Amino acid sequence: MDQNQKKKAAAEAALEFVKQDSIVGVGTGSTVNFFIDALATKKHDIAGAVSSSDASTERLKNLGIEVFDMNSVDNLDIYVDGADEITEHKHMIKGGGAALTREKIVAAVAKTFICIIDDTKHVPILGHFPLPVEVIPMARSYVAREIVKLGGDPAYRQGVVTDNGNVIIDVYNLEILNPVELEKKLNNIVGVVTNGLFADRGADVVLTGTEQGVIKS
Ligand SMILES: O=C[C@H](O)[C@H](O)[C@H](O)COP(=O)(O)O
């Protein structure tokens, strides 16, 4: 079974959490694309979706799923999204696809965060995957200098503009022993919109696609 088959299996397993007539929070990325395709098979059973990126919105609409404005939704049962890394404490690094800020907003509103991944995403300590930080463009150099003070190696993600019109700094060479604390410290730097640590609000349910099938934790 290859990585894509594992992602697809995890994504399809998330369907069991989708409640009748509900609005579903939808993340971004290759694993979520499998979820959106699966969700389309239930489109007449749900009220619609809220989306964390222009890319997911387009895919949802193309498959006939109504996408609501986030400001018109005051609560969500579930948010389904992938991750770039996840620990046994369900802390994550996200934002490999630059969608971290909208992902964090939708996740914040949802009661249950369901993380769908293949088994390569599990790590003992976060930080091997470079940590994405979304930054207001004029603050880019300042934020990079502040990140160096925190012990990271910042790299500007060339050519990438987020859906919010900002830039991404990827932080290399971090061994993140206290993700909740680092998440707060990075968010305190002026010019940072948000960072890709999802630790203060991590996942609630993890569905991992493996050779042996989907494991729920
Ligand atoms: O910005 C992108 C998101 O945080 C994705 O959820 C994350 O990068 C995982 O993506 P994929 O499912 O493609 O591995």
Ligand as a Chemical Component Dictionary entry (heavy atoms), coordinates in Angstrom:
data_LIG
# 
_chem_comp.id                   LIG 
_chem_comp.type                 NON-POLYMER 
_chem_comp.pdbx_formal_charge   0 
_chem_comp.three_letter_code    LIG 
# 
loop_
_chem_comp_atom.comp_id 
_chem_comp_atom.atom_id 
_chem_comp_atom.alt_atom_id 
_chem_comp_atom.type_symbol 
_chem_comp_atom.charge 
_chem_comp_atom.model_Cartn_x 
_chem_comp_atom.model_Cartn_y 
_chem_comp_atom.model_Cartn_z 
_chem_comp_atom.pdbx_ordinal 
LIG O1 O1 O 0 -1.135 24.106 4.787 1  
LIG C1 C1 C 0 -1.349 22.903 4.639 2  
LIG C2 C2 C 0 -1.904 22.031 5.674 3  
LIG O2 O2 O 0 -1.517 22.329 6.986 4  
LIG C3 C3 C 0 -1.906 20.535 5.395 5  
LIG O3 O3 O 0 -2.914 20.005 6.192 6  
LIG C4 C4 C 0 -0.615 19.828 5.709 7  
LIG O4 O4 O 0 0.445  20.444 5.016 8  
LIG C5 C5 C 0 -0.693 18.336 5.341 9  
LIG O5 O5 O 0 -0.844 18.207 3.968 10 
LIG P1 P1 P 0 -0.877 16.803 3.237 11 
LIG O6 O6 O 0 -2.153 16.133 3.589 12 
LIG O7 O7 O 0 -0.802 17.154 1.766 13 
LIG O8 O8 O 0 0.323  16.019 3.673 14 
# 
loop_
_chem_comp_bond.comp_id 
_chem_comp_bond.atom_id_1 
_chem_comp_bond.atom_id_2 
_chem_comp_bond.value_order 
_chem_comp_bond.pdbx_ordinal 
LIG O1 C1 DOUB 1  
LIG C1 C2 SING 2  
LIG C2 O2 SING 3  
LIG C2 C3 SING 4  
LIG C3 O3 SING 5  
LIG C3 C4 SING 6  
LIG C4 O4 SING 7  
LIG C4 C5 SING 8  
LIG C5 O5 SING 9  
LIG O5 P1 SING 10 
LIG P1 O6 DOUB 11 
LIG P1 O7 SING 12 
LIG P1 O8 SING 13 
# 
